[in-house]
Amino acid sequence: MLSKEEIKIRMRIVEADLKTMTDYMMLQLGKGDMHGVMDATADIRELTAELKAYRSVVEGDSEDYRH
């Protein structure tokens, strides 16, 4: 189980990963590499869902989150 503080740390990591993947997606789009764009968007969807779950725990009443 992760404490709220550990979740907040994980959220910062996921947010950084999200920026990296967005930058990568834009790079691949500029190159015309649609396969790279598709890969990046899949990762972005997963990271966004993970971040949403963490936010719901931090903003809710739950004391911890099983990761």
N, C-alpha and C positions, 0 to 999 in steps of 0.2 A: 504494500500500500504506500502511496505517496502522500506526504503531508501537503497542505496548501502551499507552503513555502517551496517545496520541491516541485510542485506543479507550476508555480510561477517561474521557476528557473527553466523548467522544460518548455514553458510557453515562449520564453525569450529565445531559446534555441530553435523552436519551430518557426517563430517569426523570422529569424535570420535565414533559416532554410527556405522559407517561402520567398523571401527577397531574392535569394540566390537562384532559385528555380524560375522565378519570373524574369530575371535578367537573362538566364540561359534560354528561356523560351523566346524572348525577344531577339536574341542573337541568332537562334536557329531560324526564326521567321525571316530575319534579314537575309539569311543565306538561302532561303527558299527550301530549307530542310523540313518538310512537313512531318516526317517520321520523328525528328527531334522535337518538334512542336508538340506532337501527340504525346510523346513520352513525358515531356515537361508538364503538360496540362494534367496528365494522370497523376503525377506526383503532387502537383498543386492542389488537386481535388482532395487527395489523401491528407495532405498537411492542413488544409482548410478544415476538414472534418475533425482532425485531431485537435486543432486549436479551438474549435467550437465546443468540443467536449470538455476540454480543460477550462474554458471560460465558464461553462455552465456549472462546473464544480466550484470554482473560485467565487463566483457570484451567488451561488446557492448556499444551502445550509450544510452540505456534506463536508465532513472533516477530512476525508481522504478519498483517493481514487485508486482503484486497482488497475495497475498498468501491466 
